[in-house]
Amino acid sequence: MPHSALAAFLTRLCLRSELNDEEAEAILSLDGHIEHRGRHEDLVLPGDRTKHACLMIDGLAGRYDQTETGARQYTALHMSGDMCDLQSAILPVATCGIEALNPVTILRVSHSGILGVAAAFPAIAMAFWRDTTADSGILTKWAGNLGRKPALARMAHLICEIGTRMQQAGLGIRTDFPLGMTQDQLSDTLGLTAVHVNRTLQTLRANGLVRTSHKRMEVLDWARLAAIAEFQEEYLQYLRRHAPAPGAGRKAPLHAPHAPAPSAVGPSGEKASAAV
């Protein structure tokens, strides 16, 4: 019986490509082995020579670049159904790392299996190509956001993107979805300090745009949040569109809260960035 992660991966491919029954069955027949990783554990290190690609079953992973001092900048987020490093099938030496942002379960799918179905079915090869092209488009959007947008727009865009992707993956709806990231992880995603992340989230909450609780993100006014972000989902390159979500409302100016909330303190007594 095919693993459910392969069905989720097939769903992702079919958001951008059309595959017939035989081609779909070939995807579902791919072999792999399951691995579990805890928060902050690496799935792939920069420079690793890999023989398998990482297919997300559960949890959230971040692709990252790392400086000589060990500082990391996340350049992509991967959720259930994403094959984080599909390109490794043809470029097996990793140019970036992949880290578990929270406890994750992955299916390691062999490069030989991926290349085999791509060679046997040209439509699958094209679907793989489109999938990696979509990842490239997302990276371009992230670079533009980090280089040209203020903190509030960066945060708003990330929330809109994750919500849209979660809805398309069947993991929630775009106005209510799980987001198990700490503020430190958001900091390393958005190029902001943890304090600035905290203050930015407070601004969104104070203006009735989002609500966060128990590692979930609830968008209270999608229209305003998307306007702040300048979010247009075309760069995600979906062939199928989701139904409009509720949340249209009157646009109003944003007002920053007076002071950031204190950071959470972990069981060891060390200060830790609070989970969103």
NORHU-V262209 format. One record per backbone hydrogen bond with DSSP energy under -1.0 kcal/mol. NH is the residue of the N-H (numbers start at 1). CO is the residue of the C=O. If there is no record, write none. Layout:
NH/CO  NH/CO
//
This chain:
7/3  8/4  9/5  10/6  11/7  12/8  13/9  14/10  15/12  16/13  17/13  24/20  25/21  26/22  27/23  28/24  29/25  30/27  33/108  35/106  37/104  40/100  41/38  43/98  44/98  47/94  48/45  50/92  53/109  55/107  56/82  57/105  58/105  61/78  62/99  63/76  64/97  65/73  67/71  70/67  73/65  74/188  75/63  76/63  78/61  81/56  82/79  84/54  86/83  88/85  89/86  90/87  91/87  94/48  97/64  98/44  99/62  100/41  101/60  102/60  104/37  105/58  106/35  107/55  108/33  109/53  111/51  114/110  115/111  116/112  117/113  118/114  119/115  120/116  121/117  125/121  126/122  127/123  128/124  129/125  130/126  131/127  132/128  133/129  134/130  135/131  136/132  137/133  138/134  139/135  140/136  141/137  142/138  143/139  144/140  145/141  146/142  147/143  148/144  149/145  154/150  155/151  156/152  157/153  158/154  159/155  160/156  161/157  162/158  163/159  164/160  165/161  166/162  167/163  168/164  169/165  170/167  171/166  173/176  176/173  177/217  179/215  181/179  183/274  186/182  187/183  188/184  190/186  191/187  192/187  197/193  198/194  199/195  200/196  201/197  202/198  203/199  204/200  205/201  206/202  207/203  208/205  209/204  211/218  213/216  216/213  217/177  218/211  219/175  220/209  221/209  225/221  226/222  227/223  228/224  229/225  230/226  231/226  236/233  237/234  239/15  266/270  269/266  272/264  276/181
//
